[in-house]
């Protein structure tokens, strides 16, 4: 920025001091040319730096926007997957809880069966021991009866013995049924435990999946925050660059106004000097101009939205669409009073056409004429280029009368009107 300010200051000071080289000042052309070349070199270096920075900021902004959309999509995907995993985990917890309850019931059933079997086993063992001690079978029954001390006791003992044997048979049958129930309960319990183990493994896998998805979502959110910061920084960079360009545009506008006033004053002085001497160069009248480049108008004079700043502006001339390198001719005869480079118009040639008229030709790739040179109407004075701020090769052609910019089409069949009258907000943004 300091380099740009020094270059603009040097160029502006040069313009103010020299009056941009009317013919009477041709003896200092070489020294002035050196000063202009030095200022142009500084401007070129500064403009190259600014263009690179602006391009980098725009690329960073576009990249941040693209990456931000991708990261946000990744976060949404991770969160959706996490929600699915969480729902599955919730369902698994409920299923596992039910399975554990089933396992607990199966265990209680198994415990009850085992207790019943144990009790039956004790009774069977007692009966078996008693039968063994009495001889067993019918002999045991007879031995018990023979030990009776009376017929009634004999009969009672026979009945009691038979009742005991029948109870023993019932217990044994129940024991057999209980053992079958035990085997079934064991199988049910084993299956339930296997189901619970599988559910626990699945639940553990879901917990790991949720943890991974949570980390992914957190990383994505962190990336989004980083990208938002980067996007905001890129936007600030672009805004700062735009502000700098608008400031430079304002300087260029003021420089153009100063140039116009200086040129008009010098033209008036030269006209007065020629009139006092009774002669001088013959200047063409202001109503006769040649079309300066082979091409149609691509942008007219007056109000427009500036293609670079995006802000309303006032176009102080017309843009003529022509191929790169196409010849530019002098619209009218006159003296070259300036070959100047500005940030906005690039390489520009200014011609004093006499009668208070000035014409200028901007965005050239370089110069074909020099300050103080007399040029004839229709003579090639430059080439079409795209220096300065240009969306493509074209000629910016302007006309001024006594330093006041006019619509050039007033000399080609259109109404002759000032640029100021064509802009609703005045000429503050003339370019």
Buried (B, 14 or more C-beta within 10 A) or exposed (E): EEBBBBBBEBBBEBBBEBBBBBBEBBEEBEEBBEBBEBBBEBBBEBBEEBEEBBEEBBEBBEBBBEBBEBBBEBBEBBBEBBEEBBEBBEEBEEBBEEBBEBBEEBBEBBEEBBEBBEBBBEBBEEBEEBBEEBEEEEEBBBBBBEEBEEEEEBEEBBEEBEEBBEEBEEBBEBBEBBBEBBEEBBEBBEEBBEBBEEBBEBBEEBEEBBEBBBEBBEBBBEBBEBBBEBBEBBBEBBEEBBEBBBEBBEBBBEBBBBBBBBBBBBBEEBBEEBEEEEEBEEBBEBEEBBBBBBBEBBBBBBBBEBEBBEEBBBBBBBBBBBEEEBBBBBBBBBBBBBBBBBBBBBBBBBBBBBBBBBBBBBBBBEBBBBBBBEBEBBBEBBBBBBBBBBEEBBBBBBBBBBBBBBBBBBBEEEEBBBBBEBBEEEBEBBB
